[in-house]
Amino acid sequence: MINSNLSFKFSDYINKRPFNQAFPWIGGDLQTLRDTFIFDFLQAKTNKKILLPINNILSEKFEGDYLLGFLELPENFDCFKGIVLITHGLGGSTRRFGLKRIARKLVNNGFGVLKLNLRGAGSARYLAKGNYSARCSNDIILALKNFRQLLNSEFKYSLKNREDIPIFGVGLSLGGTILLNACLDNSSKNSKKLLDGLACVSSPLDLLACSNCIERPRNSLYQKWLMQRLKRQLWDGFKNEGLLLPKSNLSKKIKGLKTIGEFDKNFTAPSWGFKSLKDYYYQSSPIFRIQSLIKNLPPTLLIHAKDDPWVPYQSTLNLKNSLNESFNKLTILITNKGGHNGFHSNNGCWSDEAVKNWLLSI
């Protein structure tokens, strides 16, 4: 449960520091695109490569698949706060500027950070067959289990022999949906939560609504940009995907993809055992399961902007309006402005600062 005094302090912090968009990044689109125009000079000081074994898709067996993470620990362990697992969004990886920026802020404030490439993403493409989905819960659950074991062995001395290290999660966009689903799907005999706290920024709760939004004519350039990244992800894993289709058929199938819905229908849904695109979107949308499985969630923060051009905020608002005292583990912040994973203010990224302060308050 959230410590009520600390939770009050966070609410007080938010009330005193509401989000105000910074010039010239005015409006949802410029807020969303801002990081695209920034030169990336962020470098981790002590990145350690971590390989986390996972089972094959839809299998209970380990067949040589791994997730690749990069662990960065703070220089001073006197005020060590725990470790934060950070996951990226659709078509992203640990190379994304926004992910590296929030990781740097958390490390500077006493947290260790594990930046995780999801199945088939980024430089981890060669380590696992297939691609991640919005409900790749088994990947996350097993990766965290193996990571905890790694902490208790290889990093025990570095962490001063602590065995009660809290592990939090921060998910950006679809990365937050994935962590939410993993928490909801996790079952433990001792009622231990998968994570000790979870913050999601601009994360879709209803995938069908999100798909319909991104396919609007005004979002055609966004979708084209995202599809270029997703197609590249498929090509980079050609040897693995080629096991499913002859080379000529695969080439034609990839080139013919024009929408994210088509990508999910032809690759994501069947790869993860869903009966159809509609079935995949419904089964992978946390909004339909949160209330019935609230006991599985740790203290959770959701941040969303009303002018997000990619992910409609309505599901997040509906969830907020349905909350009562029994849902006090959920904190939901909905801002008028901010775009998608934007929240750029005159004092830097407001959502990064809000997530950091919320983690310090739980």
C-alpha positions as a Markdown table, in Angstrom:
| # | Residue | x | y | z |
|---|---|---|---|---|
| 1 | Met | 0.0 | 0.0 | 0.0 |
| 2 | Ile | 1.1 | 3.6 | -0.5 |
| 3 | Asn | 2.3 | 5.4 | 2.6 |
| 4 | Ser | -0.5 | 8.0 | 3.0 |
| 5 | Asn | 1.8 | 10.7 | 4.3 |
| 6 | Leu | 4.3 | 10.3 | 1.5 |
| 7 | Ser | 1.4 | 10.1 | -1.1 |
| 8 | Phe | 0.1 | 13.4 | 0.3 |
| 9 | Lys | 3.6 | 14.9 | -0.2 |
| 10 | Phe | 3.5 | 13.8 | -3.9 |
| 11 | Ser | 0.1 | 15.3 | -4.4 |
| 12 | Asp | 1.3 | 18.5 | -2.8 |
| 13 | Tyr | 4.3 | 18.5 | -5.1 |
| 14 | Ile | 2.1 | 18.1 | -8.2 |
| 15 | Asn | -0.2 | 20.8 | -7.1 |
| 16 | Lys | 2.7 | 23.2 | -6.7 |
| 17 | Arg | 4.3 | 22.2 | -10.0 |
| 18 | Pro | 1.7 | 21.6 | -12.7 |
| 19 | Phe | 2.7 | 20.9 | -16.2 |
| 20 | Asn | 3.2 | 24.0 | -18.5 |
| 21 | Gln | 4.4 | 23.4 | -22.0 |
| 22 | Ala | 7.6 | 25.3 | -23.0 |
| 23 | Phe | 8.0 | 27.5 | -26.1 |
| 24 | Pro | 8.4 | 26.6 | -28.9 |
| 25 | Trp | 7.0 | 23.1 | -28.2 |
| 26 | Ile | 3.4 | 24.2 | -28.2 |
| 27 | Gly | 0.7 | 21.7 | -28.9 |
| 28 | Gly | 0.5 | 17.9 | -28.8 |
| 29 | Asp | 2.4 | 17.3 | -32.1 |
| 30 | Leu | 5.4 | 19.5 | -31.3 |
| 31 | Gln | 5.5 | 18.1 | -27.7 |
| 32 | Thr | 5.5 | 14.6 | -29.2 |
| 33 | Leu | 8.2 | 15.3 | -31.8 |
| 34 | Arg | 10.5 | 17.4 | -29.7 |
| 35 | Asp | 13.0 | 14.6 | -28.8 |
| 36 | Thr | 13.3 | 13.8 | -32.5 |
| 37 | Phe | 15.0 | 17.2 | -33.1 |
| 38 | Ile | 17.5 | 16.8 | -30.2 |
| 39 | Phe | 21.0 | 15.7 | -30.6 |
| 40 | Asp | 21.6 | 12.7 | -28.3 |
| 41 | Phe | 24.7 | 13.2 | -26.2 |
| 42 | Leu | 23.5 | 11.1 | -23.2 |
| 43 | Gln | 25.9 | 8.4 | -22.3 |
| 44 | Ala | 25.7 | 6.1 | -19.3 |
| 45 | Lys | 28.7 | 6.2 | -17.1 |
| 46 | Thr | 28.8 | 2.5 | -16.1 |
| 47 | Asn | 26.6 | 0.4 | -18.4 |
| 48 | Lys | 26.8 | -3.3 | -17.8 |
| 49 | Lys | 25.4 | -5.7 | -20.3 |
| 50 | Ile | 22.9 | -8.1 | -18.8 |
| 51 | Leu | 21.5 | -11.2 | -20.6 |
| 52 | Leu | 18.3 | -12.6 | -19.1 |
| 53 | Pro | 17.1 | -16.0 | -20.3 |
| 54 | Ile | 13.5 | -16.3 | -21.3 |
| 55 | Asn | 11.4 | -19.1 | -22.7 |
| 56 | Asn | 10.4 | -19.4 | -26.4 |
| 57 | Ile | 7.1 | -17.8 | -27.3 |
| 58 | Leu | 4.1 | -19.9 | -26.1 |
| 59 | Ser | 6.5 | -22.4 | -24.6 |
| 60 | Glu | 7.5 | -23.4 | -21.1 |
| 61 | Lys | 11.0 | -24.4 | -22.3 |
| 62 | Phe | 14.2 | -22.4 | -22.6 |
| 63 | Glu | 15.4 | -22.7 | -26.2 |
| 64 | Gly | 18.2 | -20.2 | -26.2 |
| 65 | Asp | 16.2 | -16.9 | -26.2 |
| 66 | Tyr | 17.5 | -13.9 | -24.1 |
| 67 | Leu | 16.5 | -10.4 | -23.4 |
| 68 | Leu | 19.3 | -7.8 | -23.4 |
| 69 | Gly | 19.4 | -5.2 | -20.7 |
| 70 | Phe | 21.9 | -2.5 | -19.6 |
| 71 | Leu | 22.4 | -2.1 | -15.9 |
| 72 | Glu | 23.6 | 1.2 | -14.5 |
| 73 | Leu | 24.2 | 1.7 | -10.8 |
| 74 | Pro | 24.6 | 4.9 | -8.9 |
| 75 | Glu | 28.1 | 5.9 | -7.9 |
| 76 | Asn | 27.1 | 6.4 | -4.2 |
| 77 | Phe | 25.3 | 3.6 | -2.5 |
| 78 | Asp | 24.8 | 5.4 | 0.8 |
| 79 | Cys | 21.3 | 6.5 | -0.3 |
| 80 | Phe | 20.5 | 3.6 | -2.6 |
| 81 | Lys | 16.8 | 3.6 | -3.4 |
| 82 | Gly | 16.4 | 0.4 | -5.4 |
| 83 | Ile | 16.4 | -0.6 | -9.1 |
| 84 | Val | 14.1 | 0.7 | -11.8 |
| 85 | Leu | 13.3 | -1.5 | -14.9 |
| 86 | Ile | 12.6 | 0.8 | -17.8 |
| 87 | Thr | 10.8 | -0.5 | -21.0 |
| 88 | His | 10.5 | 1.3 | -24.3 |
| 89 | Gly | 7.5 | 1.7 | -26.7 |
| 90 | Leu | 6.5 | 0.4 | -30.1 |
| 91 | Gly | 9.4 | 0.2 | -32.5 |
| 92 | Gly | 11.8 | 1.5 | -29.9 |
| 93 | Ser | 14.7 | 0.2 | -28.0 |
| 94 | Thr | 17.1 | 1.2 | -25.2 |
| 95 | Arg | 18.7 | 3.6 | -27.7 |
| 96 | Arg | 15.7 | 6.0 | -27.5 |
| 97 | Phe | 16.6 | 9.5 | -26.2 |
| 98 | Gly | 13.6 | 9.7 | -23.8 |
| 99 | Leu | 14.4 | 6.4 | -22.2 |
| 100 | Lys | 18.1 | 7.3 | -21.7 |
| 101 | Arg | 17.1 | 10.7 | -20.3 |
| 102 | Ile | 14.8 | 9.4 | -17.5 |
| 103 | Ala | 17.4 | 6.7 | -16.8 |
| 104 | Arg | 20.0 | 9.4 | -16.2 |
| 105 | Lys | 17.7 | 11.3 | -13.9 |
| 106 | Leu | 16.9 | 8.2 | -11.8 |
| 107 | Val | 20.6 | 7.2 | -11.5 |
| 108 | Asn | 21.4 | 10.7 | -10.4 |
| 109 | Asn | 18.8 | 10.4 | -7.6 |
| 110 | Gly | 20.1 | 7.2 | -6.1 |
| 111 | Phe | 18.3 | 4.5 | -8.2 |
| 112 | Gly | 19.9 | 1.7 | -10.2 |
| 113 | Val | 18.4 | 1.4 | -13.6 |
| 114 | Leu | 17.9 | -1.7 | -15.9 |
| 115 | Lys | 17.2 | -0.5 | -19.4 |
| 116 | Leu | 15.6 | -3.4 | -21.2 |
| 117 | Asn | 15.3 | -4.3 | -24.8 |
| 118 | Leu | 12.1 | -6.2 | -25.4 |
| 119 | Arg | 12.0 | -9.4 | -27.5 |
| 120 | Gly | 13.5 | -8.6 | -30.9 |
| 121 | Ala | 14.2 | -5.0 | -30.3 |
| 122 | Gly | 17.3 | -2.9 | -30.9 |
| 123 | Ser | 20.7 | -4.6 | -30.4 |
| 124 | Ala | 18.9 | -7.6 | -28.8 |
| 125 | Arg | 17.4 | -8.6 | -32.2 |
| 126 | Tyr | 19.7 | -11.6 | -32.6 |
| 127 | Leu | 19.2 | -12.9 | -29.1 |
| 128 | Ala | 15.5 | -14.1 | -29.4 |
| 129 | Lys | 13.1 | -15.4 | -32.0 |
| 130 | Gly | 10.1 | -13.3 | -32.9 |
| 131 | Asn | 9.0 | -9.9 | -31.6 |
| 132 | Tyr | 7.4 | -8.6 | -28.4 |
| 133 | Ser | 3.7 | -8.0 | -28.0 |
| 134 | Ala | 1.6 | -5.9 | -25.7 |
| 135 | Arg | 1.0 | -9.0 | -23.6 |
| 136 | Cys | 4.5 | -10.6 | -23.6 |
| 137 | Ser | 4.0 | -11.1 | -19.9 |
| 138 | Asn | 5.9 | -14.3 | -19.6 |
| 139 | Asp | 9.0 | -12.6 | -21.0 |
| 140 | Ile | 8.8 | -9.9 | -18.4 |
| 141 | Ile | 8.0 | -12.2 | -15.5 |
| 142 | Leu | 10.8 | -14.6 | -16.3 |
| 143 | Ala | 13.3 | -11.9 | -17.0 |
| 144 | Leu | 12.6 | -10.3 | -13.6 |
| 145 | Lys | 12.9 | -13.6 | -11.8 |
| 146 | Asn | 16.3 | -14.2 | -13.4 |
| 147 | Phe | 17.4 | -10.7 | -12.7 |
| 148 | Arg | 16.6 | -11.0 | -9.0 |
| 149 | Gln | 18.7 | -14.1 | -8.9 |
| 150 | Leu | 21.5 | -12.3 | -10.7 |
| 151 | Leu | 21.3 | -9.5 | -8.1 |
| 152 | Asn | 21.7 | -12.0 | -5.3 |
| 153 | Ser | 24.7 | -13.5 | -6.8 |
| 154 | Glu | 26.9 | -11.3 | -9.0 |
| 155 | Phe | 25.9 | -7.9 | -7.5 |
| 156 | Lys | 25.5 | -8.8 | -3.9 |
| 157 | Tyr | 28.8 | -7.2 | -2.9 |
| 158 | Ser | 28.2 | -4.1 | -4.9 |
| 159 | Leu | 24.8 | -3.7 | -3.3 |
| 160 | Lys | 26.2 | -4.2 | 0.2 |
| 161 | Asn | 24.7 | -7.6 | 0.6 |
| 162 | Arg | 21.1 | -6.3 | 0.7 |
| 163 | Glu | 18.5 | -9.0 | 0.0 |
| 164 | Asp | 15.5 | -6.7 | 0.1 |
| 165 | Ile | 16.3 | -4.5 | -2.9 |
| 166 | Pro | 13.0 | -3.1 | -4.3 |
| 167 | Ile | 12.5 | -3.3 | -8.0 |
| 168 | Phe | 10.3 | -0.7 | -9.6 |
| 169 | Gly | 9.1 | -0.4 | -13.2 |
| 170 | Val | 8.8 | 2.6 | -15.6 |
| 171 | Gly | 7.1 | 2.0 | -18.9 |
| 172 | Leu | 7.1 | 4.5 | -21.7 |
| 173 | Ser | 4.1 | 4.3 | -24.1 |
| 174 | Leu | 3.5 | 0.6 | -25.0 |
| 175 | Gly | 6.3 | -0.3 | -22.6 |
| 176 | Gly | 3.9 | 0.7 | -19.8 |
| 177 | Thr | 1.1 | -1.4 | -21.2 |
| 178 | Ile | 3.4 | -4.4 | -21.2 |
| 179 | Leu | 4.5 | -3.9 | -17.6 |
| 180 | Leu | 0.9 | -3.4 | -16.5 |
| 181 | Asn | -0.2 | -6.6 | -18.2 |
| 182 | Ala | 2.8 | -8.5 | -16.7 |
| 183 | Cys | 1.8 | -7.3 | -13.2 |
| 184 | Leu | -1.9 | -8.3 | -13.8 |
| 185 | Asp | -0.8 | -11.7 | -15.1 |
| 186 | Asn | 1.7 | -12.5 | -12.4 |
| 187 | Ser | 0.5 | -14.9 | -9.6 |
| 188 | Ser | 2.5 | -15.5 | -6.5 |
| 189 | Lys | 1.8 | -18.0 | -3.6 |
| 190 | Asn | 3.0 | -15.4 | -1.1 |
| 191 | Ser | 1.1 | -12.6 | -2.7 |
| 192 | Lys | 4.3 | -10.8 | -3.6 |
| 193 | Lys | 3.8 | -8.3 | -6.4 |
| 194 | Leu | 5.9 | -8.6 | -9.6 |
| 195 | Leu | 7.2 | -5.0 | -9.0 |
| 196 | Asp | 7.3 | -2.8 | -5.9 |
| 197 | Gly | 5.9 | 0.2 | -7.9 |
| 198 | Leu | 5.0 | 1.0 | -11.5 |
| 199 | Ala | 4.9 | 4.3 | -13.4 |
| 200 | Cys | 3.4 | 4.4 | -16.9 |
| 201 | Val | 3.7 | 7.4 | -19.2 |
| 202 | Ser | 1.4 | 7.8 | -22.2 |
| 203 | Ser | 0.6 | 4.1 | -22.1 |
| 204 | Pro | -2.4 | 2.8 | -24.0 |
| 205 | Leu | -5.0 | 1.0 | -21.9 |
| 206 | Asp | -7.3 | 0.2 | -24.8 |
| 207 | Leu | -5.4 | -1.1 | -27.9 |
| 208 | Leu | -8.3 | -1.0 | -30.3 |
| 209 | Ala | -9.0 | 2.7 | -29.5 |
| 210 | Cys | -5.2 | 3.4 | -29.9 |
| 211 | Ser | -5.1 | 1.6 | -33.3 |
| 212 | Asn | -8.1 | 3.5 | -34.5 |
| 213 | Cys | -6.5 | 6.8 | -33.4 |
| 214 | Ile | -3.2 | 6.2 | -35.1 |
| 215 | Glu | -4.9 | 5.3 | -38.4 |
| 216 | Arg | -6.7 | 8.6 | -38.6 |
| 217 | Pro | -5.7 | 10.6 | -41.7 |
| 218 | Arg | -4.1 | 13.4 | -39.6 |
| 219 | Asn | -1.7 | 10.8 | -38.2 |
| 220 | Ser | -0.6 | 9.3 | -41.5 |
| 221 | Leu | 3.0 | 10.6 | -41.2 |
| 222 | Tyr | 3.3 | 9.2 | -37.6 |
| 223 | Gln | 2.1 | 5.8 | -38.8 |
| 224 | Lys | 4.5 | 5.8 | -41.8 |
| 225 | Trp | 7.4 | 6.6 | -39.5 |
| 226 | Leu | 6.4 | 3.9 | -37.0 |
| 227 | Met | 5.9 | 1.4 | -39.8 |
| 228 | Gln | 9.4 | 2.1 | -41.1 |
| 229 | Arg | 10.8 | 1.1 | -37.7 |
| 230 | Leu | 8.6 | -2.0 | -37.4 |
| 231 | Lys | 9.5 | -3.2 | -40.9 |
| 232 | Arg | 13.2 | -2.7 | -40.1 |
| 233 | Gln | 12.7 | -4.8 | -36.9 |
| 234 | Leu | 11.2 | -7.6 | -39.0 |
| 235 | Trp | 14.1 | -7.4 | -41.6 |
| 236 | Asp | 16.7 | -7.4 | -38.8 |
| 237 | Gly | 15.2 | -10.7 | -37.6 |
| 238 | Phe | 14.9 | -12.1 | -41.1 |
| 239 | Lys | 16.6 | -15.5 | -40.2 |
| 240 | Asn | 14.1 | -16.1 | -37.4 |
| 241 | Glu | 11.0 | -14.9 | -39.3 |
| 242 | Gly | 12.1 | -16.7 | -42.4 |
| 243 | Leu | 11.5 | -20.0 | -40.7 |
| 244 | Leu | 7.8 | -19.2 | -40.9 |
| 245 | Leu | 7.6 | -18.1 | -44.6 |
| 246 | Pro | 9.6 | -18.6 | -47.7 |
| 247 | Lys | 11.9 | -15.7 | -48.5 |
| 248 | Ser | 9.9 | -14.4 | -51.4 |
| 249 | Asn | 6.6 | -14.5 | -49.5 |
| 250 | Leu | 8.1 | -12.8 | -46.5 |
| 251 | Ser | 9.5 | -10.0 | -48.6 |
| 252 | Lys | 6.2 | -9.4 | -50.3 |
| 253 | Lys | 4.3 | -9.6 | -46.9 |
| 254 | Ile | 6.6 | -7.1 | -45.2 |
| 255 | Lys | 6.6 | -4.6 | -48.2 |
| 256 | Gly | 2.8 | -4.8 | -48.3 |
| 257 | Leu | 2.4 | -3.6 | -44.7 |
| 258 | Lys | 1.0 | -0.1 | -44.5 |
| 259 | Thr | -0.6 | 0.1 | -41.0 |
| 260 | Ile | 0.2 | -1.0 | -37.5 |
| 261 | Gly | -3.1 | -2.9 | -37.5 |
| 262 | Glu | -1.8 | -4.9 | -40.5 |
| 263 | Phe | 1.5 | -5.5 | -38.8 |
| 264 | Asp | -0.3 | -6.8 | -35.7 |
| 265 | Lys | -2.7 | -8.9 | -37.7 |
| 266 | Asn | 0.0 | -10.6 | -39.8 |
| 267 | Phe | 2.8 | -11.0 | -37.3 |
| 268 | Thr | 2.1 | -10.1 | -33.7 |
| 269 | Ala | -1.3 | -11.7 | -33.1 |
| 270 | Pro | -0.6 | -15.1 | -34.7 |
| 271 | Ser | 3.0 | -15.3 | -33.3 |
| 272 | Trp | 1.6 | -14.9 | -29.7 |
| 273 | Gly | -1.3 | -17.4 | -30.2 |
| 274 | Phe | -4.2 | -15.0 | -30.5 |
| 275 | Lys | -7.2 | -16.0 | -32.7 |
| 276 | Ser | -7.5 | -12.7 | -34.5 |
| 277 | Leu | -6.4 | -9.1 | -34.4 |
| 278 | Lys | -9.6 | -8.2 | -32.4 |
| 279 | Asp | -8.8 | -11.0 | -29.9 |
| 280 | Tyr | -5.2 | -9.7 | -29.5 |
| 281 | Tyr | -6.3 | -6.1 | -28.9 |
| 282 | Tyr | -9.0 | -7.1 | -26.4 |
| 283 | Gln | -6.9 | -9.6 | -24.5 |
| 284 | Ser | -4.0 | -7.2 | -24.3 |
| 285 | Ser | -5.8 | -4.1 | -23.2 |
| 286 | Pro | -5.4 | -3.6 | -19.4 |
| 287 | Ile | -8.5 | -1.5 | -19.1 |
| 288 | Phe | -10.7 | -4.6 | -19.3 |
| 289 | Arg | -8.8 | -6.4 | -16.4 |
| 290 | Ile | -7.5 | -3.8 | -14.0 |
| 291 | Gln | -10.5 | -3.6 | -11.7 |
| 292 | Ser | -10.9 | -7.4 | -11.4 |
| 293 | Leu | -7.2 | -8.0 | -10.8 |
| 294 | Ile | -6.4 | -4.9 | -8.8 |
| 295 | Lys | -4.9 | -7.1 | -6.1 |
| 296 | Asn | -2.0 | -8.0 | -8.4 |
| 297 | Leu | -1.0 | -4.4 | -9.0 |
| 298 | Pro | 1.7 | -2.6 | -6.9 |
| 299 | Pro | 1.4 | 1.1 | -6.2 |
| 300 | Thr | 0.9 | 2.5 | -9.8 |
| 301 | Leu | 1.2 | 5.9 | -11.4 |
| 302 | Leu | -0.4 | 6.7 | -14.8 |
| 303 | Ile | 0.4 | 9.9 | -16.6 |
| 304 | His | -1.5 | 10.9 | -19.8 |
| 305 | Ala | -2.1 | 14.1 | -21.8 |
| 306 | Lys | -5.4 | 15.0 | -23.3 |
| 307 | Asp | -3.7 | 16.2 | -26.5 |
| 308 | Asp | -1.8 | 13.0 | -27.0 |
| 309 | Pro | -2.0 | 12.5 | -30.8 |
| 310 | Trp | -1.2 | 8.7 | -30.7 |
| 311 | Val | -3.0 | 7.3 | -27.6 |
| 312 | Pro | -6.5 | 8.5 | -26.6 |
| 313 | Tyr | -6.7 | 9.6 | -23.0 |
| 314 | Gln | -10.4 | 8.6 | -22.6 |
| 315 | Ser | -9.7 | 5.1 | -21.2 |
| 316 | Thr | -7.4 | 6.6 | -18.6 |
| 317 | Leu | -10.0 | 9.2 | -17.7 |
| 318 | Asn | -12.7 | 6.5 | -17.4 |
| 319 | Leu | -10.5 | 4.5 | -15.1 |
| 320 | Lys | -9.8 | 7.6 | -13.0 |
| 321 | Asn | -13.5 | 8.4 | -12.7 |
| 322 | Ser | -14.3 | 4.8 | -11.6 |
| 323 | Leu | -11.8 | 4.9 | -8.7 |
| 324 | Asn | -13.0 | 4.6 | -5.1 |
| 325 | Glu | -11.2 | 4.2 | -1.8 |
| 326 | Ser | -10.4 | 0.6 | -2.5 |
| 327 | Phe | -8.3 | 1.7 | -5.5 |
| 328 | Asn | -6.0 | 3.9 | -3.5 |
| 329 | Lys | -2.9 | 2.2 | -5.0 |
| 330 | Leu | -3.6 | 3.9 | -8.3 |
| 331 | Thr | -2.5 | 7.5 | -8.9 |
| 332 | Ile | -3.7 | 9.0 | -12.2 |
| 333 | Leu | -2.5 | 12.3 | -13.6 |
| 334 | Ile | -4.2 | 13.7 | -16.7 |
| 335 | Thr | -2.8 | 17.0 | -18.1 |
| 336 | Asn | -4.4 | 19.2 | -20.7 |
| 337 | Lys | -1.2 | 19.4 | -22.7 |
| 338 | Gly | 2.0 | 17.3 | -23.1 |
| 339 | Gly | 1.5 | 15.2 | -26.3 |
| 340 | His | 2.8 | 11.6 | -26.5 |
| 341 | Asn | 5.8 | 11.0 | -24.2 |
| 342 | Gly | 6.4 | 14.8 | -24.4 |
| 343 | Phe | 5.7 | 16.9 | -21.3 |
| 344 | His | 8.5 | 19.3 | -22.2 |
| 345 | Ser | 8.5 | 22.3 | -19.8 |
| 346 | Asn | 10.9 | 25.2 | -19.1 |
| 347 | Asn | 12.5 | 23.0 | -16.4 |
| 348 | Gly | 13.1 | 20.0 | -18.6 |
| 349 | Cys | 10.8 | 16.9 | -19.0 |
| 350 | Trp | 8.0 | 17.3 | -16.4 |
| 351 | Ser | 7.0 | 13.6 | -16.6 |
| 352 | Asp | 10.5 | 12.5 | -15.8 |
| 353 | Glu | 10.6 | 14.7 | -12.7 |
| 354 | Ala | 7.1 | 13.6 | -11.7 |
| 355 | Val | 8.0 | 9.9 | -12.0 |
| 356 | Lys | 11.2 | 10.4 | -10.0 |
| 357 | Asn | 9.4 | 12.2 | -7.2 |
| 358 | Trp | 6.6 | 9.6 | -7.2 |
| 359 | Leu | 9.1 | 6.8 | -6.9 |
| 360 | Leu | 10.8 | 8.6 | -4.0 |
| 361 | Ser | 7.4 | 8.9 | -2.3 |
| 362 | Ile | 6.3 | 5.2 | -2.2 |
